[in-house]
Amino acid sequence: MTRATDRHEGLGERALLLVAGSAELAVSTAGAVGSVVGSALGVVRGLLFRSDVAELAADAEQDLAARGRLVLDRYGAVPPAHLETLARHALARQAAADDV
């Protein structure tokens, strides 16, 4: 995702994507919490001496937003109401029968 497309997203949507991505990441790594915390501390220690920390942070933000978009696309879409769908099919069949 480029910064041009980021500007088109609202601040609230961006925050929602980051929260959803962070939650999904936390859930997906919940089984190995102890090893994740230990490795995260090692990663943070290693990041302190890097010159491209800002780029890494931007990449991490983009990854979390992409992960959040996938989660919202997967679980956020509401399927059509079953009875509403059946009623529409019944009306279409009745209209077709009336035309014959």
C-alpha positions, 0 to 999 in steps of 0.5 A: 500500500502506498502513502497516496492510498493511505491519505484517502483512508480516514484516520479512524479507518486507519486506526481500526485497521491497525487495531484489528491487525494487532488483535489478529497478530496477538491471537495468532501468536497466543499459543507461544506467548512466552517465546514471543515475548522473549524474541520480541525483547531481542528484536527491540534490542537489535532495533536500537542499533539500526539506522532504518528504524523509521522504515521498519516501523512504516513497514510494520504499520503497513503490515498490520493495516493489511492484516487488519483489512484481511480480518475485517474483510473476512469477518466484517461482511454481513451475509444477506438475511436468509428469510429475505433471500427466500422471500425474494425468490418466492416473489420472483417465482410468483411473478414468473408464474403470473406471466405464464 
